[in-house]
Amino acid sequence: GLHRQVLFTTLGCFIGYQLVKRTEYVHAKVDREMFEYIRHHPADFHSGTEKKRIGQLLEDFHPVR
């Protein structure tokens, strides 16, 4: 009856909250490790002195027809 619906809703909210909390923790851990690697190896991530425009990054459009 109704008590089971309330129980399963509460259980689902609790499990969903824990799963979201765990995924945010895992993503934060990966980000922290990645930024630490970037901080220790800045030469691997050196950006060029001149910035490219969007037209230089995209290929030219040639319609099929």
PyMOL Python script that loads the backbone (N, CA, C, O; Angstrom):
from pymol import cmd

cmd.read_pdbstr("""\
ATOM      1  N   GLY A   1       0.795  -1.177   0.000  1.00  0.00           N
ATOM      2  CA  GLY A   1       0.000   0.000   0.000  1.00  0.00           C
ATOM      3  C   GLY A   1       0.849   1.257   0.000  1.00  0.00           C
ATOM      4  O   GLY A   1       1.954   1.314  -0.540  1.00  0.00           O
ATOM      5  N   LEU A   2       0.284   2.225   0.617  1.00  0.00           N
ATOM      6  CA  LEU A   2       0.893   3.558   0.644  1.00  0.00           C
ATOM      7  C   LEU A   2       2.210   3.573   1.420  1.00  0.00           C
ATOM      8  O   LEU A   2       3.140   4.288   1.049  1.00  0.00           O
ATOM      9  N   HIS A   3       2.292   2.791   2.489  1.00  0.00           N
ATOM     10  CA  HIS A   3       3.517   2.783   3.286  1.00  0.00           C
ATOM     11  C   HIS A   3       4.708   2.256   2.476  1.00  0.00           C
ATOM     12  O   HIS A   3       5.836   2.705   2.681  1.00  0.00           O
ATOM     13  N   ARG A   4       4.471   1.314   1.563  1.00  0.00           N
ATOM     14  CA  ARG A   4       5.560   0.809   0.713  1.00  0.00           C
ATOM     15  C   ARG A   4       6.023   1.877  -0.271  1.00  0.00           C
ATOM     16  O   ARG A   4       7.219   2.014  -0.528  1.00  0.00           O
ATOM     17  N   GLN A   5       5.077   2.633  -0.820  1.00  0.00           N
ATOM     18  CA  GLN A   5       5.454   3.705  -1.748  1.00  0.00           C
ATOM     19  C   GLN A   5       6.305   4.756  -1.050  1.00  0.00           C
ATOM     20  O   GLN A   5       7.294   5.230  -1.608  1.00  0.00           O
ATOM     21  N   VAL A   6       5.927   5.115   0.157  1.00  0.00           N
ATOM     22  CA  VAL A   6       6.705   6.088   0.930  1.00  0.00           C
ATOM     23  C   VAL A   6       8.080   5.520   1.250  1.00  0.00           C
ATOM     24  O   VAL A   6       9.084   6.225   1.144  1.00  0.00           O
ATOM     25  N   LEU A   7       8.132   4.248   1.641  1.00  0.00           N
ATOM     26  CA  LEU A   7       9.402   3.608   1.967  1.00  0.00           C
ATOM     27  C   LEU A   7      10.322   3.566   0.746  1.00  0.00           C
ATOM     28  O   LEU A   7      11.495   3.929   0.843  1.00  0.00           O
ATOM     29  N   PHE A   8       9.798   3.126  -0.407  1.00  0.00           N
ATOM     30  CA  PHE A   8      10.622   3.016  -1.605  1.00  0.00           C
ATOM     31  C   PHE A   8      11.039   4.392  -2.136  1.00  0.00           C
ATOM     32  O   PHE A   8      12.140   4.543  -2.666  1.00  0.00           O
ATOM     33  N   THR A   9      10.175   5.384  -1.997  1.00  0.00           N
ATOM     34  CA  THR A   9      10.538   6.740  -2.406  1.00  0.00           C
ATOM     35  C   THR A   9      11.670   7.272  -1.536  1.00  0.00           C
ATOM     36  O   THR A   9      12.633   7.850  -2.041  1.00  0.00           O
ATOM     37  N   THR A  10      11.550   7.075  -0.239  1.00  0.00           N
ATOM     38  CA  THR A  10      12.596   7.514   0.683  1.00  0.00           C
ATOM     39  C   THR A  10      13.895   6.765   0.408  1.00  0.00           C
ATOM     40  O   THR A  10      14.968   7.369   0.399  1.00  0.00           O
ATOM     41  N   LEU A  11      13.809   5.471   0.187  1.00  0.00           N
ATOM     42  CA  LEU A  11      14.989   4.658  -0.100  1.00  0.00           C
ATOM     43  C   LEU A  11      15.637   5.090  -1.422  1.00  0.00           C
ATOM     44  O   LEU A  11      16.861   5.187  -1.515  1.00  0.00           O
ATOM     45  N   GLY A  12      14.813   5.345  -2.435  1.00  0.00           N
ATOM     46  CA  GLY A  12      15.335   5.782  -3.724  1.00  0.00           C
ATOM     47  C   GLY A  12      16.027   7.134  -3.637  1.00  0.00           C
ATOM     48  O   GLY A  12      17.078   7.337  -4.245  1.00  0.00           O
ATOM     49  N   CYS A  13      15.442   8.058  -2.885  1.00  0.00           N
ATOM     50  CA  CYS A  13      16.067   9.373  -2.701  1.00  0.00           C
ATOM     51  C   CYS A  13      17.401   9.240  -1.973  1.00  0.00           C
ATOM     52  O   CYS A  13      18.376   9.895  -2.341  1.00  0.00           O
ATOM     53  N   PHE A  14      17.450   8.410  -0.959  1.00  0.00           N
ATOM     54  CA  PHE A  14      18.685   8.219  -0.202  1.00  0.00           C
ATOM     55  C   PHE A  14      19.772   7.592  -1.065  1.00  0.00           C
ATOM     56  O   PHE A  14      20.909   8.062  -1.061  1.00  0.00           O
ATOM     57  N   ILE A  15      19.441   6.539  -1.803  1.00  0.00           N
ATOM     58  CA  ILE A  15      20.430   5.876  -2.661  1.00  0.00           C
ATOM     59  C   ILE A  15      20.874   6.814  -3.787  1.00  0.00           C
ATOM     60  O   ILE A  15      22.057   6.867  -4.123  1.00  0.00           O
ATOM     61  N   GLY A  16      19.922   7.555  -4.368  1.00  0.00           N
ATOM     62  CA  GLY A  16      20.277   8.514  -5.407  1.00  0.00           C
ATOM     63  C   GLY A  16      21.199   9.596  -4.888  1.00  0.00           C
ATOM     64  O   GLY A  16      22.151   9.976  -5.570  1.00  0.00           O
ATOM     65  N   TYR A  17      20.935  10.099  -3.693  1.00  0.00           N
ATOM     66  CA  TYR A  17      21.787  11.116  -3.086  1.00  0.00           C
ATOM     67  C   TYR A  17      23.195  10.576  -2.867  1.00  0.00           C
ATOM     68  O   TYR A  17      24.176  11.265  -3.148  1.00  0.00           O
ATOM     69  N   GLN A  18      23.300   9.357  -2.371  1.00  0.00           N
ATOM     70  CA  GLN A  18      24.621   8.770  -2.138  1.00  0.00           C
ATOM     71  C   GLN A  18      25.377   8.546  -3.442  1.00  0.00           C
ATOM     72  O   GLN A  18      26.589   8.756  -3.495  1.00  0.00           O
ATOM     73  N   LEU A  19      24.674   8.121  -4.502  1.00  0.00           N
ATOM     74  CA  LEU A  19      25.330   7.911  -5.798  1.00  0.00           C
ATOM     75  C   LEU A  19      25.825   9.229  -6.393  1.00  0.00           C
ATOM     76  O   LEU A  19      26.932   9.291  -6.928  1.00  0.00           O
ATOM     77  N   VAL A  20      25.023  10.265  -6.301  1.00  0.00           N
ATOM     78  CA  VAL A  20      25.434  11.579  -6.809  1.00  0.00           C
ATOM     79  C   VAL A  20      26.636  12.089  -6.030  1.00  0.00           C
ATOM     80  O   VAL A  20      27.577  12.629  -6.612  1.00  0.00           O
ATOM     81  N   LYS A  21      26.601  11.915  -4.702  1.00  0.00           N
ATOM     82  CA  LYS A  21      27.721  12.344  -3.867  1.00  0.00           C
ATOM     83  C   LYS A  21      29.007  11.597  -4.240  1.00  0.00           C
ATOM     84  O   LYS A  21      30.085  12.189  -4.289  1.00  0.00           O
ATOM     85  N   ARG A  22      28.884  10.308  -4.498  1.00  0.00           N
ATOM     86  CA  ARG A  22      30.063   9.497  -4.870  1.00  0.00           C
ATOM     87  C   ARG A  22      30.611   9.908  -6.226  1.00  0.00           C
ATOM     88  O   ARG A  22      31.826  10.026  -6.383  1.00  0.00           O
ATOM     89  N   THR A  23      29.741  10.131  -7.218  1.00  0.00           N
ATOM     90  CA  THR A  23      30.231  10.526  -8.541  1.00  0.00           C
ATOM     91  C   THR A  23      30.885  11.903  -8.498  1.00  0.00           C
ATOM     92  O   THR A  23      31.894  12.127  -9.167  1.00  0.00           O
ATOM     93  N   GLU A  24      30.323  12.830  -7.718  1.00  0.00           N
ATOM     94  CA  GLU A  24      30.970  14.138  -7.580  1.00  0.00           C
ATOM     95  C   GLU A  24      32.334  14.008  -6.919  1.00  0.00           C
ATOM     96  O   GLU A  24      33.270  14.713  -7.295  1.00  0.00           O
ATOM     97  N   TYR A  25      32.463  13.116  -5.940  1.00  0.00           N
ATOM     98  CA  TYR A  25      33.751  12.885  -5.291  1.00  0.00           C
ATOM     99  C   TYR A  25      34.768  12.322  -6.282  1.00  0.00           C
ATOM    100  O   TYR A  25      35.916  12.765  -6.314  1.00  0.00           O
ATOM    101  N   VAL A  26      34.349  11.346  -7.090  1.00  0.00           N
ATOM    102  CA  VAL A  26      35.261  10.735  -8.055  1.00  0.00           C
ATOM    103  C   VAL A  26      35.703  11.767  -9.093  1.00  0.00           C
ATOM    104  O   VAL A  26      36.884  11.833  -9.437  1.00  0.00           O
ATOM    105  N   HIS A  27      34.760  12.572  -9.593  1.00  0.00           N
ATOM    106  CA  HIS A  27      35.125  13.597 -10.574  1.00  0.00           C
ATOM    107  C   HIS A  27      36.042  14.654  -9.967  1.00  0.00           C
ATOM    108  O   HIS A  27      36.973  15.113 -10.628  1.00  0.00           O
ATOM    109  N   ALA A  28      35.794  15.046  -8.722  1.00  0.00           N
ATOM    110  CA  ALA A  28      36.659  16.008  -8.050  1.00  0.00           C
ATOM    111  C   ALA A  28      38.060  15.434  -7.854  1.00  0.00           C
ATOM    112  O   ALA A  28      39.051  16.154  -7.986  1.00  0.00           O
ATOM    113  N   LYS A  29      38.145  14.158  -7.545  1.00  0.00           N
ATOM    114  CA  LYS A  29      39.446  13.506  -7.360  1.00  0.00           C
ATOM    115  C   LYS A  29      40.229  13.479  -8.677  1.00  0.00           C
ATOM    116  O   LYS A  29      41.429  13.753  -8.691  1.00  0.00           O
ATOM    117  N   VAL A  30      39.551  13.148  -9.781  1.00  0.00           N
ATOM    118  CA  VAL A  30      40.204  13.126 -11.094  1.00  0.00           C
ATOM    119  C   VAL A  30      40.657  14.533 -11.474  1.00  0.00           C
ATOM    120  O   VAL A  30      41.772  14.711 -11.963  1.00  0.00           O
ATOM    121  N   ASP A  31      39.803  15.537 -11.254  1.00  0.00           N
ATOM    122  CA  ASP A  31      40.176  16.918 -11.558  1.00  0.00           C
ATOM    123  C   ASP A  31      41.383  17.356 -10.749  1.00  0.00           C
ATOM    124  O   ASP A  31      42.292  17.999 -11.274  1.00  0.00           O
ATOM    125  N   ARG A  32      41.391  17.009  -9.471  1.00  0.00           N
ATOM    126  CA  ARG A  32      42.508  17.391  -8.606  1.00  0.00           C
ATOM    127  C   ARG A  32      43.810  16.760  -9.093  1.00  0.00           C
ATOM    128  O   ARG A  32      44.848  17.422  -9.121  1.00  0.00           O
ATOM    129  N   GLU A  33      43.762  15.482  -9.476  1.00  0.00           N
ATOM    130  CA  GLU A  33      44.966  14.817  -9.987  1.00  0.00           C
ATOM    131  C   GLU A  33      45.412  15.417 -11.314  1.00  0.00           C
ATOM    132  O   GLU A  33      46.609  15.580 -11.549  1.00  0.00           O
ATOM    133  N   MET A  34      44.458  15.749 -12.185  1.00  0.00           N
ATOM    134  CA  MET A  34      44.791  16.325 -13.481  1.00  0.00           C
ATOM    135  C   MET A  34      45.429  17.708 -13.321  1.00  0.00           C
ATOM    136  O   MET A  34      46.442  18.001 -13.956  1.00  0.00           O
ATOM    137  N   PHE A  35      44.837  18.561 -12.471  1.00  0.00           N
ATOM    138  CA  PHE A  35      45.403  19.895 -12.269  1.00  0.00           C
ATOM    139  C   PHE A  35      46.767  19.825 -11.590  1.00  0.00           C
ATOM    140  O   PHE A  35      47.636  20.652 -11.863  1.00  0.00           O
ATOM    141  N   GLU A  36      46.962  18.855 -10.716  1.00  0.00           N
ATOM    142  CA  GLU A  36      48.270  18.678 -10.089  1.00  0.00           C
ATOM    143  C   GLU A  36      49.314  18.264 -11.126  1.00  0.00           C
ATOM    144  O   GLU A  36      50.450  18.738 -11.091  1.00  0.00           O
ATOM    145  N   TYR A  37      48.928  17.380 -12.048  1.00  0.00           N
ATOM    146  CA  TYR A  37      49.837  16.974 -13.115  1.00  0.00           C
ATOM    147  C   TYR A  37      50.167  18.160 -14.015  1.00  0.00           C
ATOM    148  O   TYR A  37      51.320  18.353 -14.399  1.00  0.00           O
ATOM    149  N   ILE A  38      49.156  18.949 -14.348  1.00  0.00           N
ATOM    150  CA  ILE A  38      49.389  20.131 -15.182  1.00  0.00           C
ATOM    151  C   ILE A  38      50.304  21.116 -14.463  1.00  0.00           C
ATOM    152  O   ILE A  38      51.160  21.737 -15.095  1.00  0.00           O
ATOM    153  N   ARG A  39      50.137  21.266 -13.159  1.00  0.00           N
ATOM    154  CA  ARG A  39      50.979  22.195 -12.394  1.00  0.00           C
ATOM    155  C   ARG A  39      52.440  21.730 -12.371  1.00  0.00           C
ATOM    156  O   ARG A  39      53.354  22.554 -12.394  1.00  0.00           O
ATOM    157  N   HIS A  40      52.659  20.406 -12.324  1.00  0.00           N
ATOM    158  CA  HIS A  40      54.019  19.879 -12.272  1.00  0.00           C
ATOM    159  C   HIS A  40      54.666  19.745 -13.650  1.00  0.00           C
ATOM    160  O   HIS A  40      55.891  19.659 -13.743  1.00  0.00           O
ATOM    161  N   HIS A  41      53.869  19.724 -14.722  1.00  0.00           N
ATOM    162  CA  HIS A  41      54.400  19.577 -16.076  1.00  0.00           C
ATOM    163  C   HIS A  41      53.859  20.695 -16.984  1.00  0.00           C
ATOM    164  O   HIS A  41      53.097  20.417 -17.911  1.00  0.00           O
ATOM    165  N   PRO A  42      54.243  21.944 -16.730  1.00  0.00           N
ATOM    166  CA  PRO A  42      53.683  23.046 -17.521  1.00  0.00           C
ATOM    167  C   PRO A  42      54.166  23.046 -18.966  1.00  0.00           C
ATOM    168  O   PRO A  42      53.491  23.603 -19.831  1.00  0.00           O
ATOM    169  N   ALA A  43      55.311  22.439 -19.250  1.00  0.00           N
ATOM    170  CA  ALA A  43      55.828  22.441 -20.626  1.00  0.00           C
ATOM    171  C   ALA A  43      54.960  21.600 -21.552  1.00  0.00           C
ATOM    172  O   ALA A  43      54.877  21.889 -22.746  1.00  0.00           O
ATOM    173  N   ASP A  44      54.316  20.574 -21.028  1.00  0.00           N
ATOM    174  CA  ASP A  44      53.450  19.726 -21.844  1.00  0.00           C
ATOM    175  C   ASP A  44      52.174  20.445 -22.273  1.00  0.00           C
ATOM    176  O   ASP A  44      51.529  20.041 -23.240  1.00  0.00           O
ATOM    177  N   PHE A  45      51.807  21.512 -21.555  1.00  0.00           N
ATOM    178  CA  PHE A  45      50.541  22.193 -21.809  1.00  0.00           C
ATOM    179  C   PHE A  45      50.761  23.656 -22.191  1.00  0.00           C
ATOM    180  O   PHE A  45      49.909  24.506 -21.931  1.00  0.00           O
ATOM    181  N   HIS A  46      51.887  23.939 -22.800  1.00  0.00           N
ATOM    182  CA  HIS A  46      52.210  25.310 -23.197  1.00  0.00           C
ATOM    183  C   HIS A  46      51.322  25.711 -24.367  1.00  0.00           C
ATOM    184  O   HIS A  46      51.300  25.035 -25.396  1.00  0.00           O
ATOM    185  N   SER A  47      50.599  26.801 -24.210  1.00  0.00           N
ATOM    186  CA  SER A  47      49.765  27.285 -25.312  1.00  0.00           C
ATOM    187  C   SER A  47      50.607  28.196 -26.203  1.00  0.00           C
ATOM    188  O   SER A  47      51.535  28.860 -25.739  1.00  0.00           O
ATOM    189  N   GLY A  48      50.272  28.213 -27.464  1.00  0.00           N
ATOM    190  CA  GLY A  48      50.997  29.053 -28.413  1.00  0.00           C
ATOM    191  C   GLY A  48      50.829  30.528 -28.100  1.00  0.00           C
ATOM    192  O   GLY A  48      49.882  30.924 -27.421  1.00  0.00           O
ATOM    193  N   THR A  49      51.751  31.336 -28.596  1.00  0.00           N
ATOM    194  CA  THR A  49      51.689  32.764 -28.301  1.00  0.00           C
ATOM    195  C   THR A  49      50.561  33.441 -29.075  1.00  0.00           C
ATOM    196  O   THR A  49      49.950  34.386 -28.576  1.00  0.00           O
ATOM    197  N   GLU A  50      50.280  32.969 -30.285  1.00  0.00           N
ATOM    198  CA  GLU A  50      49.203  33.575 -31.060  1.00  0.00           C
ATOM    199  C   GLU A  50      47.947  32.716 -30.958  1.00  0.00           C
ATOM    200  O   GLU A  50      48.009  31.489 -31.021  1.00  0.00           O
ATOM    201  N   LYS A  51      46.832  33.369 -30.802  1.00  0.00           N
ATOM    202  CA  LYS A  51      45.571  32.650 -30.698  1.00  0.00           C
ATOM    203  C   LYS A  51      44.994  32.459 -32.093  1.00  0.00           C
ATOM    204  O   LYS A  51      45.063  33.351 -32.939  1.00  0.00           O
ATOM    205  N   LYS A  52      44.422  31.276 -32.318  1.00  0.00           N
ATOM    206  CA  LYS A  52      43.804  30.995 -33.601  1.00  0.00           C
ATOM    207  C   LYS A  52      42.362  31.487 -33.586  1.00  0.00           C
ATOM    208  O   LYS A  52      41.684  31.450 -32.560  1.00  0.00           O
ATOM    209  N   ARG A  53      41.921  31.940 -34.725  1.00  0.00           N
ATOM    210  CA  ARG A  53      40.535  32.362 -34.864  1.00  0.00           C
ATOM    211  C   ARG A  53      39.684  31.135 -35.189  1.00  0.00           C
ATOM    212  O   ARG A  53      40.210  30.100 -35.599  1.00  0.00           O
ATOM    213  N   ILE A  54      38.391  31.251 -35.010  1.00  0.00           N
ATOM    214  CA  ILE A  54      37.501  30.119 -35.219  1.00  0.00           C
ATOM    215  C   ILE A  54      37.516  29.680 -36.680  1.00  0.00           C
ATOM    216  O   ILE A  54      37.342  28.494 -36.958  1.00  0.00           O
ATOM    217  N   GLY A  55      37.714  30.585 -37.601  1.00  0.00           N
ATOM    218  CA  GLY A  55      37.773  30.240 -39.013  1.00  0.00           C
ATOM    219  C   GLY A  55      38.984  29.402 -39.361  1.00  0.00           C
ATOM    220  O   GLY A  55      38.946  28.637 -40.324  1.00  0.00           O
ATOM    221  N   GLN A  56      40.054  29.525 -38.603  1.00  0.00           N
ATOM    222  CA  GLN A  56      41.252  28.731 -38.842  1.00  0.00           C
ATOM    223  C   GLN A  56      41.108  27.317 -38.277  1.00  0.00           C
ATOM    224  O   GLN A  56      41.796  26.399 -38.723  1.00  0.00           O
ATOM    225  N   LEU A  57      40.231  27.141 -37.315  1.00  0.00           N
ATOM    226  CA  LEU A  57      40.056  25.829 -36.694  1.00  0.00           C
ATOM    227  C   LEU A  57      39.085  24.944 -37.463  1.00  0.00           C
ATOM    228  O   LEU A  57      39.245  23.724 -37.496  1.00  0.00           O
ATOM    229  N   LEU A  58      38.070  25.561 -38.087  1.00  0.00           N
ATOM    230  CA  LEU A  58      37.045  24.792 -38.774  1.00  0.00           C
ATOM    231  C   LEU A  58      37.425  24.569 -40.234  1.00  0.00           C
ATOM    232  O   LEU A  58      38.132  25.373 -40.842  1.00  0.00           O
ATOM    233  N   GLU A  59      36.937  23.460 -40.778  1.00  0.00           N
ATOM    234  CA  GLU A  59      37.160  23.190 -42.190  1.00  0.00           C
ATOM    235  C   GLU A  59      36.194  24.018 -43.028  1.00  0.00           C
ATOM    236  O   GLU A  59      35.140  24.429 -42.543  1.00  0.00           O
ATOM    237  N   ASP A  60      36.554  24.260 -44.285  1.00  0.00           N
ATOM    238  CA  ASP A  60      35.664  24.985 -45.182  1.00  0.00           C
ATOM    239  C   ASP A  60      34.440  24.142 -45.482  1.00  0.00           C
ATOM    240  O   ASP A  60      34.524  22.919 -45.596  1.00  0.00           O
ATOM    241  N   PHE A  61      33.304  24.806 -45.607  1.00  0.00           N
ATOM    242  CA  PHE A  61      32.045  24.119 -45.885  1.00  0.00           C
ATOM    243  C   PHE A  61      31.827  24.068 -47.393  1.00  0.00           C
ATOM    244  O   PHE A  61      31.832  25.100 -48.063  1.00  0.00           O
ATOM    245  N   HIS A  62      31.634  22.857 -47.924  1.00  0.00           N
ATOM    246  CA  HIS A  62      31.339  22.671 -49.345  1.00  0.00           C
ATOM    247  C   HIS A  62      30.020  21.914 -49.429  1.00  0.00           C
ATOM    248  O   HIS A  62      29.957  20.743 -49.056  1.00  0.00           O
ATOM    249  N   PRO A  63      28.959  22.569 -49.916  1.00  0.00           N
ATOM    250  CA  PRO A  63      27.670  21.872 -49.985  1.00  0.00           C
ATOM    251  C   PRO A  63      27.721  20.703 -50.972  1.00  0.00           C
ATOM    252  O   PRO A  63      28.485  20.733 -51.937  1.00  0.00           O
ATOM    253  N   VAL A  64      26.914  19.686 -50.726  1.00  0.00           N
ATOM    254  CA  VAL A  64      26.903  18.478 -51.552  1.00  0.00           C
ATOM    255  C   VAL A  64      26.228  18.739 -52.893  1.00  0.00           C
ATOM    256  O   VAL A  64      26.646  18.184 -53.910  1.00  0.00           O
ATOM    257  N   ARG A  65      25.213  19.556 -52.911  1.00  0.00           N
ATOM    258  CA  ARG A  65      24.455  19.793 -54.159  1.00  0.00           C
ATOM    259  C   ARG A  65      25.206  20.592 -55.151  1.00  0.00           C
ATOM    260  O   ARG A  65      24.696  20.866 -56.237  1.00  0.00           O
TER     261      ARG A  65
END
""", "prot")
cmd.dss("prot")
cmd.show_as("cartoon", "prot")
cmd.util.cbc("prot")
cmd.orient("prot")
